[in-house]
Amino acid sequence: MAVSLREYRARIKSTESMKKITRAMELIAASRIIKAQQRAQAAAPYARELTRAVSAVATFSNVDHPLTREEENPKRAAVLIVTSDRGLAGAYSSSVLKEAERLNEKLRAEGKEIDTYIAGRKGEAYYKFRQRPVVQSWTGFSDQPSYDVAAEIGAVLIESFLKEQGEEGDVDEVHVVYTRFRSMLTQEPTAVRLLPLEVVEAEEGGSVDRPDASEVLPLYEFEPSAEEVLDGLLPQYVQSRVFFALLQAAASELAARQKAMKSATDNADELIKKYKRIANQARQAGITQEISEIVGGVNALADANSGSE
C-alpha cells in the first residue's frame, strides 16, 4: 500500500508541474491575443478599401487583365493552406486542414489538379507524413506574421498564376484556406478564391472578401491607363489579402491555444483532486490495515498468555 501511495504522490507532483506549464501558456496566449486581434482589425479597413478599389477598376474599366481573366477550361489550381507552427492549440490546425481537404475534393471533382502551398510547420508535417507533394512552404511566423512574408507568398502565387498555360508550375486559380477570427470562442476555417479576381455580389453587410451589393462603388479616373492601374493594384491586392489571412489565422491560433490551455489546466485540477482523493483512501486503508494487524497481534498475544496460565 505504501508503494501505491508513493505512486499517487508522484502522479500528483507531475500533474501539478504540468498544470504550471499549461497555466503559463494560457497566460502567454492571453497576453498576445489582444495585440494580434488589434493587428487583424487594423488591417481590415485597408484590405476592404483595396478590394473595393480593385473591384471598381475591374468592373468599370473593361480591361482584359491576366489577373482577372477567367480561363475557359481551368486545369490546375494553387491552394495556400495557413496552419500553425506549434501545437497545443486544440483542433486549430486539424480544422483548417479538413477545410483544405474539402476544397481539394471539390476542385478534383471539377477536373482540376492541385498545387499545394503551406504556411506553418503543422501543415508541412501533415503533408510530409502522408508523402504528398508540396510546391513550397513557409514556417516560423504563424503567431506573429509580417507583411514581408505575405509579400513573398503573394509574389510566388502571382508568378505561378501568370505563367502561360502548359508551362511548368502554371495555375489557373489561386485559393487560400485559413481560419477567420470571429470571437474568442469562435474561429471559422474559411476557403477564399483570390485569383482570378471575382467581382460578385456580397452577403448583406459586406465583408473584406466581397464588397456589399448595396454599396455604390467609387468612380475613378485612370491615369495613365486602367490597365497600368490594375498592374499596380492587383499585386498589392493579393499581398494584402494574404497578409490579412495570416493576421486572422494568428489571432485564431492564439485564441485556440488559450482555450485549449485553459481546458488543460482545468483538467489538471480535476486530475489532482482525483489523485489526492485516491491517495487519501489508500493512506486510510493502510492505516486501517496496520491497526487491524496490531489489534490482531495483541489479541493473539493475550490468547497465548491466557493459555499458558
Secondary structure by P-SEA (a helix, b strand, c coil): caaaaaaaaaaaaaaaaaaaaaaaaaaaaaaaaaaaaaaaaaaaaaaaaaaaaaaaaaaccccccccccccccccbbbbbbbbbccccccaaaaaaaaaaaaaaaaaaaabbbbbbbbccaaaaaaaaaaccccccccccccccccaaaaaaaaaaaaaaaaccccccccccbbbbbbbbbccccbbbbbbbbccccccccccccccccccccccccbbbbbcccaaaaaaacaaaaaaaaaaaaaaaaaaaaaaaaaaaaaaaaaaaaaaaaaaaaaaaaaaaaaaaaaaaaaaaaaaaaaaaaaaac
